Amino acid sequence: MAIKTHVKKGDEIVVLAGREKGKRGKVLQLLPKKNRAIVEGLMMIKRHERKTEDNPEGQIAEREGSIHMSNLMLASKWDARQAK
């Protein structure tokens, strides 16, 4: 059973709260069971990757973390609200 959310994959959103407040981005992935979304270029986190054959040095990779749905608003709604 799918959980209904107010944003969809590919939507442009604005962050309402948190350290990324006021920033815009495109939704890359939804995590409906956790009620969170991964947004392009926002909430960047660092992950240590162990040494492998493909990556003999190992590395510290930076990627997007998730943001709670309650802190997101569609950019179109945000712009309409600011125009008033």
Secondary structure, 3 states (H helix, E strand, C coil): CCCCCCCCCCCEEEECCCCCCCCEEEEEEEECCCCEEEECCCCEEEEEECCCCCCCCCEEEEEECEEEHHHEEEHHHHHHHHHC
